[in-house]
Amino acid sequence: MKSTNFITDNFVLQSDVAETLYHKYAKDLPIIDYHNHLSPQLIAEDQPLKNITEAWLNGDHYKWRAMRANGIDEIFITGSATSHKEKFLKWAETVPKTIRNPLFHWTHLELKRYFDIDNLLHPDTAEEIYEKANAILENKTPAQLLEDLKVEVVCTTDDPIDDLKYHQEIAEKGFFTKVFPTFRPDSMLQMLNGNSLVYIEKLIGCVGFKINDFESFLKAIDKRIDFFHDNGCRLSDYGISGAFTFAEHTEDEVNSIFNKFLNGEHLNNVEVEKYKTYLSLYLGRKYHEKGWVQQYHLGVIRNNNTRLQNIVGLDAGCDSIGDFPIIEGLSKFLNTLNESNQLAKTITYNLNPAQNETFATMMGNFQNAQYPGKMQWGSGWWFLDQKDGMEKQINCLSNMGLLSRFVGMLTDSRSFLSFPRHEYFRRILCNLLGEDVKQGLIPNDIEFLGKMVQDICYYNAKNYFSFKTK
């Protein structure tokens, strides 16, 4: 394999218009990354990352899946007995095999942007790249890596019982990048499935009062939402495995169901779904009251490989696209909140590309004059976070809604080296618009299109989320 990097100035850009739109209007904009899984602790501690293996491979399910597909032994992927260097060399073995997988583009964009490495990563260049990257990382903290790519805002993903102490430390240190929490209530929504009171005990520890009925449980939720809001939170998120259901219920029923849960009584599936529906609506109304944005990630089937899960644990990289009924339940949920004028700004993400048009049209049902682009169909998520997936999402949104009101890209990543994905998105967006101009489908008005590109890449998100960045 030749060693020359293909990441040129005009990578992906296939016309003069695309080049102008990217280089003049998109390239130098700051980044607002409103959904990711970065560690606020690592940012707050402000210590350099140890090496590129820890920064790049730990927790990266995309890379793990590619290495497994390439026949790499699990010991070199998630095992603890091998060295950081051995794992990196096995990844370098895999990279040439990722041609036409987004990992090939991401890998070389990241090597170029963070380490100014022009060589392609493969076994012959691996040692040199490993040493050069490590030499740079030993002098770079996570906060510095974020600032290098002009990341203005990062929103982490945080359980309601999190004490947010690292977010508070970050705010005190005054980094260039503002780091805000996101309220992620998955555990409290799912806790009746396992009929476990462990989460309730943790929540009691946070709020300082007993939870002995549903009313006190809701009071505890209110207190945690206020706490998150006071610490800069302006978003929620809920990642739903399986179908999105909407169970008809009454408040008395849910009170009774919750009391059964507190008493350790068995709950059937219908009772659990009634609880989830009521609580989802309650949270949705609170988000509206606070002026938050609510996000819903829908359509994943998790932990398919039991054998590997038993070896590695949860989040082993064995999740995939599900084929679930989603849209009818989502419609009832959004409509119920909308009927009482308590529907917050909302972003939905689907994992099954067969549901693209379904999601895009559903979000269009609830737009109103209060906020332009209030209801957002989000960017290509997870397995759809690649060139083809992003192009399909942009094209579908253009056909079914208003691309010009789109709040753009996010990383959804655990890696501090993932932010060139914003560049990737920006190049793809500019190239699509350039192709339309070339075919005479849209006006060749660079200033007009440039403003649209800037809005999608930065300004729409800045206006939509209302973060307090000063």
DRENDO-1510 file (C-alpha; in Angstrom, 1 decimal, always signed):
<recs>
REC; n; res; u; v; w
REC; 1; MET; +0.0; +0.0; +0.0 .
REC; 2; LYS; +1.4; +3.4; -0.9 .
REC; 3; SER; +2.0; +5.8; +2.0 .
REC; 4; THR; +0.8; +9.1; +0.6 .
REC; 5; ASN; -2.3; +10.4; +2.3 .
REC; 6; PHE; -5.3; +11.2; +0.1 .
REC; 7; ILE; -6.7; +13.8; +2.5 .
REC; 8; THR; -6.0; +16.8; +0.3 .
REC; 9; ASP; -7.4; +20.3; +0.7 .
REC; 10; ASN; -10.3; +19.4; -1.6 .
REC; 11; PHE; -11.0; +15.9; -0.3 .
REC; 12; VAL; -14.7; +15.0; -1.2 .
REC; 13; LEU; -15.1; +18.4; -3.0 .
REC; 14; GLN; -15.8; +17.7; -6.6 .
REC; 15; SER; -16.6; +21.1; -8.1 .
REC; 16; ASP; -15.4; +24.7; -7.9 .
REC; 17; VAL; -18.6; +25.7; -6.1 .
REC; 18; ALA; -18.1; +22.9; -3.5 .
REC; 19; GLU; -14.6; +24.1; -2.9 .
REC; 20; THR; -15.6; +27.7; -2.5 .
REC; 21; LEU; -18.5; +26.8; -0.2 .
REC; 22; TYR; -16.3; +24.7; +2.1 .
REC; 23; HIS; -13.1; +26.8; +2.2 .
REC; 24; LYS; -14.8; +30.2; +2.3 .
REC; 25; TYR; -17.9; +29.5; +4.4 .
REC; 26; ALA; -17.6; +26.2; +6.3 .
REC; 27; LYS; -14.0; +25.3; +7.1 .
REC; 28; ASP; -13.2; +27.8; +9.8 .
REC; 29; LEU; -16.5; +27.8; +11.8 .
REC; 30; PRO; -16.4; +26.7; +15.4 .
REC; 31; ILE; -18.0; +23.4; +16.4 .
REC; 32; ILE; -21.0; +22.9; +18.6 .
REC; 33; ASP; -21.1; +19.2; +19.5 .
REC; 34; TYR; -24.5; +18.8; +21.2 .
REC; 35; HIS; -24.4; +15.1; +21.7 .
REC; 36; ASN; -21.4; +12.9; +22.6 .
REC; 37; HIS; -20.2; +10.5; +25.3 .
REC; 38; LEU; -16.9; +12.2; +26.3 .
REC; 39; SER; -15.6; +11.9; +29.8 .
REC; 40; PRO; -16.1; +15.1; +31.7 .
REC; 41; GLN; -13.7; +13.7; +34.3 .
REC; 42; LEU; -10.8; +13.5; +31.8 .
REC; 43; ILE; -11.5; +17.1; +30.7 .
REC; 44; ALA; -11.6; +18.4; +34.2 .
REC; 45; GLU; -8.4; +16.6; +35.3 .
REC; 46; ASP; -6.6; +18.4; +32.5 .
REC; 47; GLN; -3.9; +15.8; +32.1 .
REC; 48; PRO; -2.5; +14.6; +28.7 .
REC; 49; LEU; -3.9; +11.4; +27.3 .
REC; 50; LYS; -1.4; +8.6; +27.8 .
REC; 51; ASN; -1.1; +7.4; +24.2 .
REC; 52; ILE; -3.0; +7.1; +21.0 .
REC; 53; THR; -4.3; +3.7; +21.8 .
REC; 54; GLU; -6.1; +5.0; +24.9 .
REC; 55; ALA; -7.2; +8.1; +23.0 .
REC; 56; TRP; -8.3; +6.2; +19.9 .
REC; 57; LEU; -9.2; +2.6; +20.5 .
REC; 58; ASN; -10.5; +2.3; +24.0 .
REC; 59; GLY; -14.3; +2.2; +23.9 .
REC; 60; ASP; -14.5; +2.6; +20.1 .
REC; 61; HIS; -17.0; +0.0; +19.0 .
REC; 62; TYR; -16.6; +1.0; +15.3 .
REC; 63; LYS; -12.9; +0.0; +15.4 .
REC; 64; TRP; -13.6; -3.1; +17.5 .
REC; 65; ARG; -16.1; -4.4; +15.0 .
REC; 66; ALA; -13.7; -3.8; +12.1 .
REC; 67; MET; -10.9; -5.6; +13.9 .
REC; 68; ARG; -13.1; -8.6; +14.7 .
REC; 69; ALA; -14.2; -8.7; +11.0 .
REC; 70; ASN; -10.5; -8.8; +10.1 .
REC; 71; GLY; -9.9; -11.8; +12.3 .
REC; 72; ILE; -8.0; -10.1; +15.1 .
REC; 73; ASP; -8.1; -12.0; +18.3 .
REC; 74; GLU; -10.2; -10.4; +21.1 .
REC; 75; ILE; -7.2; -10.1; +23.3 .
REC; 76; PHE; -5.8; -7.4; +21.1 .
REC; 77; ILE; -9.2; -5.6; +21.0 .
REC; 78; THR; -10.6; -5.4; +24.5 .
REC; 79; GLY; -8.1; -7.7; +26.3 .
REC; 80; SER; -6.1; -6.4; +29.3 .
REC; 81; ALA; -3.1; -8.7; +28.8 .
REC; 82; THR; -1.7; -6.9; +25.8 .
REC; 83; SER; +0.3; -3.6; +25.6 .
REC; 84; HIS; -1.1; -0.4; +24.1 .
REC; 85; LYS; +1.4; -0.7; +21.3 .
REC; 86; GLU; +0.4; -4.3; +20.4 .
REC; 87; LYS; -3.2; -3.1; +20.2 .
REC; 88; PHE; -2.3; -0.2; +18.0 .
REC; 89; LEU; -0.3; -2.4; +15.6 .
REC; 90; LYS; -3.3; -4.7; +15.3 .
REC; 91; TRP; -5.4; -1.7; +14.4 .
REC; 92; ALA; -2.8; -0.7; +11.8 .
REC; 93; GLU; -3.1; -4.2; +10.3 .
REC; 94; THR; -6.9; -3.7; +10.0 .
REC; 95; VAL; -6.9; -0.1; +8.6 .
REC; 96; PRO; -6.0; -1.1; +5.0 .
REC; 97; LYS; -8.9; -3.5; +5.0 .
REC; 98; THR; -11.3; -0.8; +5.9 .
REC; 99; ILE; -11.3; +0.7; +2.4 .
REC; 100; ARG; -14.8; +2.1; +1.6 .
REC; 101; ASN; -15.7; +1.8; +5.3 .
REC; 102; PRO; -16.0; +5.3; +6.9 .
REC; 103; LEU; -13.3; +4.2; +9.3 .
REC; 104; PHE; -10.8; +4.6; +6.5 .
REC; 105; HIS; -11.8; +8.3; +6.0 .
REC; 106; TRP; -12.1; +9.0; +9.8 .
REC; 107; THR; -8.8; +7.5; +10.6 .
REC; 108; HIS; -6.8; +9.5; +8.1 .
REC; 109; LEU; -8.7; +12.8; +8.7 .
REC; 110; GLU; -7.9; +12.4; +12.4 .
REC; 111; LEU; -4.2; +11.6; +11.8 .
REC; 112; LYS; -3.9; +14.7; +9.6 .
REC; 113; ARG; -5.8; +17.1; +11.8 .
REC; 114; TYR; -4.4; +16.2; +15.2 .
REC; 115; PHE; -0.9; +15.0; +14.3 .
REC; 116; ASP; -0.2; +16.5; +10.8 .
REC; 117; ILE; +0.5; +12.9; +9.6 .
REC; 118; ASP; +0.3; +12.5; +5.8 .
REC; 119; ASN; +1.2; +8.9; +5.7 .
REC; 120; LEU; -1.5; +6.2; +5.4 .
REC; 121; LEU; -1.7; +3.9; +8.4 .
REC; 122; HIS; -0.7; +0.4; +7.6 .
REC; 123; PRO; +1.9; -2.1; +9.1 .
REC; 124; ASP; +4.9; -0.5; +7.4 .
REC; 125; THR; +4.1; +3.0; +8.8 .
REC; 126; ALA; +2.5; +2.0; +12.1 .
REC; 127; GLU; +5.6; +2.3; +14.4 .
REC; 128; GLU; +6.5; +5.7; +13.1 .
REC; 129; ILE; +2.9; +7.0; +13.4 .
REC; 130; TYR; +2.6; +5.5; +16.9 .
REC; 131; GLU; +5.7; +7.3; +18.1 .
REC; 132; LYS; +4.8; +10.6; +16.5 .
REC; 133; ALA; +1.3; +10.7; +17.7 .
REC; 134; ASN; +2.3; +9.7; +21.3 .
REC; 135; ALA; +5.0; +12.5; +21.3 .
REC; 136; ILE; +2.2; +15.0; +20.5 .
REC; 137; LEU; -0.3; +13.6; +22.9 .
REC; 138; GLU; +2.0; +13.7; +25.9 .
REC; 139; ASN; +1.8; +17.5; +25.7 .
REC; 140; LYS; -1.9; +17.7; +24.9 .
REC; 141; THR; -4.7; +17.6; +27.4 .
REC; 142; PRO; -8.3; +16.8; +26.3 .
REC; 143; ALA; -9.2; +20.5; +26.7 .
REC; 144; GLN; -6.3; +21.5; +24.3 .
REC; 145; LEU; -7.4; +18.9; +21.7 .
REC; 146; LEU; -10.9; +20.3; +21.8 .
REC; 147; GLU; -9.6; +23.9; +21.5 .
REC; 148; ASP; -7.3; +22.9; +18.6 .
REC; 149; LEU; -10.4; +22.0; +16.5 .
REC; 150; LYS; -12.3; +25.1; +17.7 .
REC; 151; VAL; -14.9; +23.1; +19.6 .
REC; 152; GLU; -17.0; +25.8; +21.2 .
REC; 153; VAL; -19.5; +23.6; +23.0 .
REC; 154; VAL; -19.6; +19.9; +24.1 .
REC; 155; CYS; -22.6; +18.3; +25.6 .
REC; 156; THR; -21.8; +15.1; +27.5 .
REC; 157; THR; -24.4; +12.3; +28.4 .
REC; 158; ASP; -25.1; +12.1; +32.1 .
REC; 159; ASP; -27.4; +10.1; +34.4 .
REC; 160; PRO; -29.8; +12.2; +36.5 .
REC; 161; ILE; -28.0; +11.0; +39.7 .
REC; 162; ASP; -24.6; +12.3; +38.5 .
REC; 163; ASP; -23.2; +14.9; +40.9 .
REC; 164; LEU; -21.8; +17.0; +37.9 .
REC; 165; LYS; -18.7; +17.8; +39.9 .
REC; 166; TYR; -16.5; +17.6; +36.9 .
REC; 167; HIS; -18.7; +19.9; +34.9 .
REC; 168; GLN; -18.5; +22.4; +37.8 .
REC; 169; GLU; -14.7; +22.0; +37.8 .
REC; 170; ILE; -14.5; +22.6; +34.1 .
REC; 171; ALA; -16.6; +25.7; +34.4 .
REC; 172; GLU; -14.3; +27.1; +37.1 .
REC; 173; LYS; -11.2; +26.5; +34.9 .
REC; 174; GLY; -12.5; +28.6; +32.1 .
REC; 175; PHE; -11.5; +26.4; +29.2 .
REC; 176; PHE; -12.2; +27.6; +25.6 .
REC; 177; THR; -14.6; +24.7; +25.2 .
REC; 178; LYS; -17.8; +25.0; +27.3 .
REC; 179; VAL; -18.9; +21.6; +28.6 .
REC; 180; PHE; -22.5; +21.1; +29.5 .
REC; 181; PRO; -24.4; +18.0; +30.9 .
REC; 182; THR; -27.3; +16.3; +29.1 .
REC; 183; PHE; -30.1; +14.8; +31.2 .
REC; 184; ARG; -30.2; +11.1; +30.3 .
REC; 185; PRO; -33.1; +9.4; +32.2 .
REC; 186; ASP; -32.7; +5.9; +30.7 .
REC; 187; SER; -32.1; +4.2; +34.0 .
REC; 188; MET; -35.2; +5.6; +35.7 .
REC; 189; LEU; -37.3; +4.8; +32.7 .
REC; 190; GLN; -36.0; +1.3; +32.5 .
REC; 191; MET; -35.7; +0.4; +36.2 .
REC; 192; LEU; -39.1; -1.3; +36.4 .
REC; 193; ASN; -37.9; -3.9; +33.9 .
REC; 194; GLY; -35.5; -5.4; +36.4 .
REC; 195; ASN; -37.8; -4.7; +39.4 .
REC; 196; SER; -34.7; -3.4; +41.2 .
REC; 197; LEU; -34.8; -0.7; +43.9 .
REC; 198; VAL; -31.0; +0.0; +43.6 .
REC; 199; TYR; -31.6; +3.1; +41.4 .
REC; 200; ILE; -34.2; +4.5; +43.8 .
REC; 201; GLU; -31.7; +4.2; +46.7 .
REC; 202; LYS; -29.1; +6.1; +44.7 .
REC; 203; LEU; -31.7; +8.8; +43.8 .
REC; 204; ILE; -32.6; +9.1; +47.5 .
REC; 205; GLY; -29.0; +9.7; +48.2 .
REC; 206; CYS; -29.0; +12.6; +45.7 .
REC; 207; VAL; -32.1; +14.4; +46.8 .
REC; 208; GLY; -31.9; +13.9; +50.6 .
REC; 209; PHE; -35.5; +12.7; +51.2 .
REC; 210; LYS; -37.3; +9.4; +51.1 .
REC; 211; ILE; -39.1; +8.1; +48.0 .
REC; 212; ASN; -42.0; +6.2; +49.4 .
REC; 213; ASP; -44.6; +6.8; +46.7 .
REC; 214; PHE; -44.9; +8.1; +43.1 .
REC; 215; GLU; -45.4; +11.7; +44.2 .
REC; 216; SER; -42.1; +11.8; +46.1 .
REC; 217; PHE; -40.4; +10.1; +43.1 .
REC; 218; LEU; -41.7; +12.9; +40.7 .
REC; 219; LYS; -40.6; +15.4; +43.3 .
REC; 220; ALA; -37.1; +13.9; +43.2 .
REC; 221; ILE; -37.0; +14.1; +39.4 .
REC; 222; ASP; -38.0; +17.8; +39.6 .
REC; 223; LYS; -35.2; +18.5; +42.0 .
REC; 224; ARG; -32.6; +16.8; +39.7 .
REC; 225; ILE; -33.9; +18.6; +36.6 .
REC; 226; ASP; -33.5; +21.9; +38.5 .
REC; 227; PHE; -29.9; +20.9; +39.5 .
REC; 228; PHE; -29.0; +20.0; +35.9 .
REC; 229; HIS; -30.5; +23.3; +34.7 .
REC; 230; ASP; -28.5; +25.3; +37.2 .
REC; 231; ASN; -25.4; +23.6; +35.9 .
REC; 232; GLY; -26.0; +24.6; +32.3 .
REC; 233; CYS; -28.0; +21.7; +31.0 .
REC; 234; ARG; -30.3; +22.5; +28.1 .
REC; 235; LEU; -30.8; +19.1; +26.6 .
REC; 236; SER; -32.2; +15.7; +27.5 .
REC; 237; ASP; -31.7; +12.4; +25.7 .
REC; 238; TYR; -33.3; +9.0; +25.8 .
REC; 239; GLY; -31.9; +6.0; +24.0 .
REC; 240; ILE; -34.7; +3.5; +23.4 .
REC; 241; SER; -34.0; -0.2; +22.6 .
REC; 242; GLY; -36.8; -2.0; +20.9 .
REC; 243; ALA; -40.2; -0.6; +19.9 .
REC; 244; PHE; -41.4; +2.8; +20.9 .
REC; 245; THR; -44.7; +2.1; +22.6 .
REC; 246; PHE; -47.4; +4.4; +23.9 .
REC; 247; ALA; -49.6; +2.7; +26.5 .
REC; 248; GLU; -52.9; +4.3; +27.4 .
REC; 249; HIS; -53.0; +4.8; +31.2 .
REC; 250; THR; -54.4; +6.8; +34.0 .
REC; 251; GLU; -52.5; +8.6; +36.8 .
REC; 252; ASP; -54.1; +6.3; +39.4 .
REC; 253; GLU; -53.0; +3.3; +37.5 .
REC; 254; VAL; -49.4; +4.5; +37.4 .
REC; 255; ASN; -49.5; +5.4; +41.1 .
REC; 256; SER; -50.6; +1.8; +41.8 .
REC; 257; ILE; -47.9; +0.3; +39.5 .
REC; 258; PHE; -45.2; +2.3; +41.2 .
REC; 259; ASN; -46.3; +1.3; +44.6 .
REC; 260; LYS; -46.2; -2.4; +43.5 .
REC; 261; PHE; -42.7; -1.7; +42.3 .
REC; 262; LEU; -41.6; -0.2; +45.7 .
REC; 263; ASN; -43.2; -3.3; +47.4 .
REC; 264; GLY; -41.2; -5.7; +45.3 .
REC; 265; GLU; -44.3; -7.1; +43.6 .
REC; 266; HIS; -44.1; -8.6; +40.1 .
REC; 267; LEU; -45.1; -6.3; +37.3 .
REC; 268; ASN; -46.2; -7.4; +33.8 .
REC; 269; ASN; -45.2; -5.9; +30.6 .
REC; 270; VAL; -48.3; -3.8; +30.2 .
REC; 271; GLU; -47.8; -2.3; +33.6 .
REC; 272; VAL; -44.2; -1.5; +32.8 .
REC; 273; GLU; -45.2; +0.2; +29.5 .
REC; 274; LYS; -47.9; +2.3; +31.3 .
REC; 275; TYR; -45.2; +3.5; +33.7 .
REC; 276; LYS; -42.8; +4.4; +30.9 .
REC; 277; THR; -45.4; +6.2; +28.9 .
REC; 278; TYR; -46.5; +8.3; +31.9 .
REC; 279; LEU; -43.0; +9.1; +32.9 .
REC; 280; SER; -41.9; +10.0; +29.4 .
REC; 281; LEU; -44.8; +12.5; +29.1 .
REC; 282; TYR; -44.0; +13.9; +32.5 .
REC; 283; LEU; -40.4; +14.5; +31.6 .
REC; 284; GLY; -41.4; +15.9; +28.2 .
REC; 285; ARG; -43.6; +18.5; +30.0 .
REC; 286; LYS; -40.7; +19.4; +32.3 .
REC; 287; TYR; -38.4; +19.8; +29.4 .
REC; 288; HIS; -40.9; +22.2; +27.8 .
REC; 289; GLU; -41.2; +24.1; +31.1 .
REC; 290; LYS; -37.4; +24.5; +31.3 .
REC; 291; GLY; -37.0; +25.5; +27.6 .
REC; 292; TRP; -34.8; +22.4; +27.0 .
REC; 293; VAL; -34.4; +20.4; +23.8 .
REC; 294; GLN; -35.4; +16.7; +24.0 .
REC; 295; GLN; -33.6; +14.1; +22.0 .
REC; 296; TYR; -34.7; +10.5; +21.2 .
REC; 297; HIS; -32.4; +7.9; +19.7 .
REC; 298; LEU; -34.6; +5.1; +18.3 .
REC; 299; GLY; -34.1; +1.8; +16.5 .
REC; 300; VAL; -31.2; -0.2; +18.0 .
REC; 301; ILE; -31.2; -3.8; +19.0 .
REC; 302; ARG; -28.5; -4.2; +21.7 .
REC; 303; ASN; -26.1; -6.9; +23.0 .
REC; 304; ASN; -26.8; -9.5; +20.3 .
REC; 305; ASN; -23.7; -11.6; +21.0 .
REC; 306; THR; -24.2; -13.2; +24.4 .
REC; 307; ARG; -21.0; -15.2; +24.3 .
REC; 308; LEU; -18.9; -12.0; +23.7 .
REC; 309; GLN; -20.9; -10.1; +26.2 .
REC; 310; ASN; -20.1; -12.7; +28.9 .
REC; 311; ILE; -16.4; -12.2; +28.1 .
REC; 312; VAL; -16.2; -8.4; +27.6 .
REC; 313; GLY; -19.3; -7.2; +29.4 .
REC; 314; LEU; -22.0; -4.8; +28.2 .
REC; 315; ASP; -21.3; -2.3; +25.4 .
REC; 316; ALA; -19.0; -4.8; +23.7 .
REC; 317; GLY; -19.8; -3.5; +20.2 .
REC; 318; CYS; -22.5; -6.1; +19.4 .
REC; 319; ASP; -25.4; -3.8; +18.8 .
REC; 320; SER; -27.1; -3.5; +15.4 .
REC; 321; ILE; -29.9; -1.9; +13.4 .
REC; 322; GLY; -33.3; -3.0; +14.7 .
REC; 323; ASP; -36.6; -3.4; +12.8 .
REC; 324; PHE; -39.2; -2.2; +15.3 .
REC; 325; PRO; -42.6; -0.5; +15.2 .
REC; 326; ILE; -41.7; +3.0; +16.2 .
REC; 327; ILE; -43.6; +5.7; +14.4 .
REC; 328; GLU; -47.1; +5.1; +15.7 .
REC; 329; GLY; -46.0; +5.3; +19.3 .
REC; 330; LEU; -43.9; +8.4; +18.6 .
REC; 331; SER; -46.9; +10.1; +16.9 .
REC; 332; LYS; -49.1; +9.5; +19.9 .
REC; 333; PHE; -46.3; +10.7; +22.3 .
REC; 334; LEU; -45.6; +13.9; +20.4 .
REC; 335; ASN; -49.3; +14.6; +19.8 .
REC; 336; THR; -50.2; +14.2; +23.4 .
REC; 337; LEU; -47.6; +16.8; +24.4 .
REC; 338; ASN; -48.6; +19.1; +21.6 .
REC; 339; GLU; -52.3; +19.0; +22.5 .
REC; 340; SER; -51.6; +20.8; +25.7 .
REC; 341; ASN; -49.0; +23.0; +24.1 .
REC; 342; GLN; -46.2; +21.4; +26.1 .
REC; 343; LEU; -44.1; +19.9; +23.3 .
REC; 344; ALA; -40.5; +21.0; +23.7 .
REC; 345; LYS; -38.1; +21.5; +20.9 .
REC; 346; THR; -37.4; +17.9; +19.8 .
REC; 347; ILE; -34.7; +16.0; +17.8 .
REC; 348; THR; -35.2; +12.4; +16.8 .
REC; 349; TYR; -32.6; +10.0; +15.4 .
REC; 350; ASN; -33.4; +6.7; +13.6 .
REC; 351; LEU; -31.0; +3.9; +13.1 .
REC; 352; ASN; -33.0; +2.0; +10.5 .
REC; 353; PRO; -32.5; +3.8; +7.1 .
REC; 354; ALA; -35.7; +2.3; +5.9 .
REC; 355; GLN; -37.5; +4.7; +8.2 .
REC; 356; ASN; -35.8; +7.9; +7.0 .
REC; 357; GLU; -38.9; +9.3; +5.2 .
REC; 358; THR; -41.1; +8.1; +8.0 .
REC; 359; PHE; -39.2; +10.1; +10.6 .
REC; 360; ALA; -38.7; +13.1; +8.4 .
REC; 361; THR; -42.4; +13.4; +7.7 .
REC; 362; MET; -43.4; +12.8; +11.3 .
REC; 363; MET; -41.3; +15.6; +12.6 .
REC; 364; GLY; -42.9; +18.0; +10.1 .
REC; 365; ASN; -46.3; +17.4; +11.6 .
REC; 366; PHE; -45.5; +19.4; +14.7 .
REC; 367; GLN; -43.6; +22.5; +13.5 .
REC; 368; ASN; -45.0; +25.9; +14.5 .
REC; 369; ALA; -44.1; +29.6; +14.5 .
REC; 370; GLN; -42.7; +29.6; +18.0 .
REC; 371; TYR; -39.2; +28.4; +16.8 .
REC; 372; PRO; -38.1; +28.0; +13.2 .
REC; 373; GLY; -37.1; +24.4; +12.8 .
REC; 374; LYS; -38.5; +23.5; +16.2 .
REC; 375; MET; -38.9; +19.8; +15.3 .
REC; 376; GLN; -35.6; +18.3; +14.0 .
REC; 377; TRP; -35.0; +15.0; +12.3 .
REC; 378; GLY; -31.4; +14.5; +13.4 .
REC; 379; SER; -28.3; +13.7; +11.5 .
REC; 380; GLY; -27.2; +10.2; +10.4 .
REC; 381; TRP; -26.7; +8.3; +13.6 .
REC; 382; TRP; -24.3; +5.4; +14.5 .
REC; 383; PHE; -24.2; +3.0; +11.6 .
REC; 384; LEU; -25.6; +5.8; +9.3 .
REC; 385; ASP; -22.9; +8.2; +10.3 .
REC; 386; GLN; -21.0; +7.8; +7.1 .
REC; 387; LYS; -20.9; +9.5; +3.6 .
REC; 388; ASP; -23.8; +7.5; +2.1 .
REC; 389; GLY; -25.9; +7.7; +5.3 .
REC; 390; MET; -25.3; +11.5; +5.6 .
REC; 391; GLU; -26.1; +12.1; +2.0 .
REC; 392; LYS; -29.3; +10.2; +2.2 .
REC; 393; GLN; -30.3; +12.0; +5.4 .
REC; 394; ILE; -29.5; +15.4; +3.8 .
REC; 395; ASN; -31.4; +14.5; +0.6 .
REC; 396; CYS; -34.4; +13.1; +2.5 .
REC; 397; LEU; -34.6; +16.2; +4.8 .
REC; 398; SER; -34.4; +18.4; +1.7 .
REC; 399; ASN; -37.3; +16.6; +0.1 .
REC; 400; MET; -39.5; +16.3; +3.2 .
REC; 401; GLY; -38.6; +19.5; +5.2 .
REC; 402; LEU; -36.2; +22.4; +5.3 .
REC; 403; LEU; -32.5; +21.6; +5.0 .
REC; 404; SER; -31.8; +25.3; +5.7 .
REC; 405; ARG; -33.2; +25.0; +9.2 .
REC; 406; PHE; -31.1; +21.8; +10.1 .
REC; 407; VAL; -29.0; +22.0; +13.2 .
REC; 408; GLY; -26.3; +19.9; +11.7 .
REC; 409; MET; -23.7; +17.4; +12.8 .
REC; 410; LEU; -22.7; +15.8; +16.1 .
REC; 411; THR; -20.1; +13.1; +17.0 .
REC; 412; ASP; -21.9; +10.8; +19.4 .
REC; 413; SER; -18.4; +9.7; +20.2 .
REC; 414; ARG; -16.3; +8.7; +23.3 .
REC; 415; SER; -13.1; +9.8; +21.6 .
REC; 416; PHE; -11.4; +13.2; +21.9 .
REC; 417; LEU; -10.0; +12.6; +18.4 .
REC; 418; SER; -13.4; +12.3; +16.7 .
REC; 419; PHE; -14.1; +16.0; +15.9 .
REC; 420; PRO; -13.0; +15.8; +12.2 .
REC; 421; ARG; -16.3; +14.1; +11.7 .
REC; 422; HIS; -17.7; +17.7; +11.6 .
REC; 423; GLU; -15.3; +18.5; +8.8 .
REC; 424; TYR; -16.4; +15.3; +7.0 .
REC; 425; PHE; -20.0; +16.4; +7.3 .
REC; 426; ARG; -19.3; +19.9; +6.1 .
REC; 427; ARG; -17.4; +18.7; +3.1 .
REC; 428; ILE; -20.2; +16.3; +2.2 .
REC; 429; LEU; -22.8; +19.1; +2.5 .
REC; 430; CYS; -20.8; +21.5; +0.4 .
REC; 431; ASN; -20.2; +18.9; -2.2 .
REC; 432; LEU; -23.9; +18.0; -2.5 .
REC; 433; LEU; -24.8; +21.7; -3.0 .
REC; 434; GLY; -22.0; +22.1; -5.5 .
REC; 435; GLU; -23.4; +19.1; -7.5 .
REC; 436; ASP; -26.8; +20.7; -7.5 .
REC; 437; VAL; -25.4; +23.9; -8.9 .
REC; 438; LYS; -23.4; +22.0; -11.5 .
REC; 439; GLN; -26.7; +20.3; -12.7 .
REC; 440; GLY; -28.6; +23.5; -12.7 .
REC; 441; LEU; -30.9; +22.4; -9.9 .
REC; 442; ILE; -30.3; +25.4; -7.6 .
REC; 443; PRO; -29.0; +28.9; -8.3 .
REC; 444; ASN; -25.3; +29.6; -8.6 .
REC; 445; ASP; -25.5; +32.2; -5.9 .
REC; 446; ILE; -22.4; +31.6; -3.7 .
REC; 447; GLU; -23.2; +34.2; -1.1 .
REC; 448; PHE; -26.7; +32.8; -0.6 .
REC; 449; LEU; -25.6; +29.2; -0.5 .
REC; 450; GLY; -22.6; +30.1; +1.7 .
REC; 451; LYS; -25.0; +31.6; +4.3 .
REC; 452; MET; -27.1; +28.5; +4.2 .
REC; 453; VAL; -24.0; +26.3; +4.8 .
REC; 454; GLN; -22.9; +28.4; +7.7 .
REC; 455; ASP; -26.3; +28.2; +9.3 .
REC; 456; ILE; -26.4; +24.4; +9.0 .
REC; 457; CYS; -22.8; +23.9; +10.2 .
REC; 458; TYR; -23.0; +26.3; +13.2 .
REC; 459; TYR; -25.5; +29.2; +13.5 .
REC; 460; ASN; -28.7; +27.1; +13.5 .
REC; 461; ALA; -27.4; +25.0; +16.5 .
REC; 462; LYS; -26.1; +28.1; +18.3 .
REC; 463; ASN; -29.5; +29.7; +18.1 .
REC; 464; TYR; -31.5; +26.5; +18.7 .
REC; 465; PHE; -30.0; +25.4; +22.0 .
REC; 466; SER; -29.6; +28.6; +23.9 .
REC; 467; PHE; -26.4; +27.6; +25.7 .
REC; 468; LYS; -25.0; +30.1; +28.1 .
REC; 469; THR; -21.4; +30.3; +26.7 .
REC; 470; LYS; -20.4; +33.6; +28.4 .
</recs>
